[in-house]
Amino acid sequence: MRRLLPVLPALPVLLLAALAGCGTPAPQEGTATSTGSAAPSSSAATPSRTSATARSSSAATRPSAAASLTPAPEDAAGDVPRTYDEGCQVDQDSATPVECTLGDPAGSTTVALVGDSKALQWSPAVDRWARERGYRVVSHTKSACSFSAALQQADGREYTSCREWNREVARRLRSDPPDVLVLSGLRSTALPSTSRPGGESSGATQAALVDGYLENLRPLVDAGTRVVALADTPQPGEQVPECVAAHRDDPSACDFPAAPGLGTPALQEVVDRLAGATLVDLGDELCPDGTCRVVDDGILTYRKGSHVTATWVEHVAPVLGERLDAALAPG
């Protein structure tokens, strides 16, 4: 493993014409090709967002009418990262890891993106950040499976394929530790090692999930890997696209009070207990002034459950890039 290079200065950020309503198509996320063992390549793109400061100053005037939303409410469920179509997300039945490469395939600094769909939802922004800085990204994600060695649950049952997947991904990463590991996850609890088979009543706890995170991450940190956790996105409590479709004249009726995402407390505890780790939270972008907005600068923010749209992730990519740089800055 090569050590992380000094963080490059943030590149100038251009206002993307499409997001300003000028009709120019947005650049697309770099392509990732999946494989069970080999790492494929990716293409380049350019930044597309104003600075966080400029955006905050215009928050009060952001459009809310649903007539010109991107994506349209009926299309939101399909507004996912390309990494889904390219086979990068392992389904719940399989325990076999699939590795995809994003960013600069020739980069000498390696970043691992690991976790469940809450990690993969950030792949367009992580991909862009890495390409701009010459970093290579390898992704390992599995449906509903956090990067914790603990026994997790899915649909009230023990999620054994998740545990097997975790063991193999952890083994692969330990054999060639990345310079940086970026993770996120929806899970809030797992079963303690002493628990008997069963559901939540068997004693699933945050402590067990956190211990499992640390079991996977500490050997990597000891080898020199820097860990950055991305806070989980908040749960709306309803399907946002359906709500917006029913309130086209006033989508703000679907806004909801800000609260930490379900998986965030466990991730925060991991960061607090892991030397040199950092939590990066874009809650102020998604939920400014304590309210989670379902429309941001004409973009529908949520696509399904608590997952955000790939279009919105592209929109905030420069902000996430700046915060990743800050998290990895020396000292």
N, C-alpha and C positions, 0 to 999 in steps of 0.2 A: 504494500500500500504506500502511495506517495502522500506526503503531508500536504494539507490544504495550502494553496498558494495565497499570498496576501490578497485580500478582497479588492477587486477592481473598483474604481469609482463608478457610480451609477451612470449609465449612458443617458444622453439627453432624451427626454420623453416627448414624443410628438402626439398631438391631438389627432386621433383617427377620424377621418372625415365621415365615415359611416356612423360613428357614435355621436357625431355632432349634427347629424341629419343631412349631410351633404351628398349621400348616395354612393360613396366609394366603398367597395367591398372590403371587409376586414381581412387581414392576413390570417391564414389558418395555422392551427397548431401543427408542429412538426410531426412527421409520420413515425410511428413506432411499430416495429415488426416483432411478433412474439415467437418465442421458442422455449422449449423446455430446459435448454442449457446454454445455448449460444446467445450472444448479445447482438441485435441488429442495429440499424442506423436510423438517422433522423434528418429532416431538412430544416432550413432556416426561415425566420420571420422577423418582423420588426415590432417595436413596442407600439401601443395604441391607446394610451391613457394620459390624461392630464395629471398633475401632481395631486397628492392628497390634500395639500393646503388649498389649491385652487378649487378642488371639488367641494371641500367643506364650506367654502365661502358662497357657493352657489346652491347649497343643499335646499334652501327654502324655496327655490324656483324650479326644482326638478319637475319634469312633466309627469302627469299621473294618468292621463286618459289612455284607455286600453286600446284605442283604435289602431295605433301604430306601434304597439309593443313588439319588441324582439326578445325572445321568440313570442309568437302568438300563443295565448293560453292553450289552444288545442294542439300546439306543436311542442310544448314545453317538455313533455316526458321524453322526447327524442333528442333534446338539446344536451347531449352528453359528450364527454371527451372522445376523440377518435380512438383512444386506447381501448375502448370497449369493442369497437368493430374490429380492431386489430388483434383481439384475443388476449389482451393483457390481464384481464380480470378472471381469476379462477373461480368457478362456480362452487356452490356449497357441497356438491357431491364429491368433487375431486380433492385429493390431498397432494397432487403433483404441482410443484411450483412452476410458474411461467415467468420468465424474465424478459422484460422489454427494455430497449435502450432509447432514451430521449436525450435532449441536449446536443452537445458536440460529441459525436462518436469517437473522435480522435483526442478528446480532452485528457489531460494527464491527472486532473483532479476528479475523483469519483464521488458521486452523490447517490445514495440509495433512498428510494421513495418506497416506504413499506407500510402496510396496514390493510384496511378494508376499503369499501367504496368511498368513505369519507377522506381517505388519503388520495385515492385515484381522482376524486373530483377536482383536486388542485393541479392535476398533471399539466393542463395547458399553461398555467402560470409558471410552474416549476420548469417545464420544458423551455419556455421563453427565457427565463432568468438564466438557465444553464447555458443556452446557446449564446446569449449575449456575453457571457463571461468565460466561455470556453471550457465548461465543465461537462463531464459525461454523467448521465443519470441512468441508473438501472432501477427498474421498478419491480416490486414483488407485492401484489395485492390479491386478496381473496374476499369473496362476498361474505359480509357479516363477521369477519374474523380479524380481530385486533392482533397486533404483534406482541402477544403475551403467551408465555409458556403455560399459563394456567388453563384448566379445563373450562372452556366457555360453553354457552348454551345458544341454541337457535330454535325458535318456535317451541320453547319449553323443554327441549331435549338436549342431552349431552352432545356437543358438537365435536365429535372425535376426529373428523377429517380436518378441522381447524387446528387441533392440537398436533396432528401428524404433519400438516403443512408448516406450522411454526417450527417444528423440530428441524425440518429439512432446510427451510429458509435460513434459520439461525446458523445451521452448520455451514451452509454455503457462504454466508457473510463472514463467519469467523475464519474461514479458510483464506479469504482475501478481503480483509476489513476495508470498508469505504472510508474516505476522508470525512464525509458528512453523512448522517442518516436523518432523513426527514420522515416523520410518521404522524399519523392521525388515526382516530378511531371513534366509533359510535358507542362501543361497549362501556358500561359503567360498573359491571360486576362480573365475577367468575366464581366457580366452585372451589372451595379450599381443597387441598390435597386429602384432607380427612373426611370430606363430604361423601355421603352415600348417594347413589343414583337418584335423580328426581329433578324437580323444577326449582323455582326460586325459593320455595319453602325449605329446601335442603340446606340452605345457609349460604347462598351466593353472596359475595361481599366485594366491596371495592378493594379492600386490602388484598384479597387473593389475586384480583386482576393486576393490581400494581406490583405485587411480588413477582408475578409472571412476566410483566414488562421488564422489570429489573433483571430477572434471570436471563432474558434475551439480550438486554442492552449492556450490562456491566462488562462482559468480556470484550465487547467492541470498544467501549470507552477506555478500558484498560489498554487496548491496542492502539489508542490514539484517535478514535472516531469522535467527531463532534456531533451531538444529538440536538435536533430542533424538533419540537412538537408543534403541530398546527392545531389550534383550538378547534373543537367540534363546532359546527354551525348550529345555531339554535333551532329547536323544534317548534314549528308553527302551530301545531294542534289541529290542523286541517290541511287538506290538499289545496295549496295556494292557487294553482292554475284554475281549478274548479271555482274557487271563490272569486277570482278575478273575472272569469267568464260570466259569472252571475252579477258582477258589479262593474261592468265595462265603463260606465259613466264616472265612476269614482273608485278605482282600485285601492285607494288608500283605506277604504272600509275594511280591507283584508290585512292591514298592518297589525302587528301584535307587539305586546310589551317584550322588551329584551330580557333574556335570561341566559345563563350559561348553557351551551350545548350539553346534551346528556353525557357525552364522553369526556368533557373538559375537566371536571374535578379529578378524575383518575390521572389524566395526562399532566395536570398541574402538580399532583403529588409526585409523579414520576420525576418531573423536572426538579422539584424541590429536593429530592433524595439522590439525584444523579449529578455528579460533579461536572460542571461546565455546560450543563444542558440549559436550553432556553425554550420558553413557550412563546410562540408568535400567534397573536390573536387579531383577526380582522373584524372583530365585532363592531368597532367604531365605524367601519365602512358599511357593514350590512345593517347595523342598528344604531345610527347616530341619534344622540339625544334621548337614548333609552327606548327607542321604538324601532323594531325591525321592519324595514320597508320592503314591500313586495315588488315595488317598481323603483328602479334607480337609474336616472338619466335615460328613461325610455326603455330600459331593459328589465324584463321579468327576472327576479332574483332566484326564485325557487322553482324546481321542476317536479320533484316527487318527494313526499315526506319532508325530511330536513336537508335534502340534497339541493345544492345550488346549481343553476344553469351553467353550462360551459361558456356561454356568451358573457355572463356576468364575471366569471373567473378570468376570462380574457380582459375584461374591462378593468379589473383591479390588479392585473398582473404586475404593472410597474410598482404599485404599492407593496405587494408581497415581495417583489424583488428587493426593494429598499430595506424591508424589514429582515429578510434573510441575510442581506449584507451586514446589517447592524448586529444581528445575532452572532455572526461568525467573525466579526471584526476582532483583531488582536486586542487583548487587554479588556 
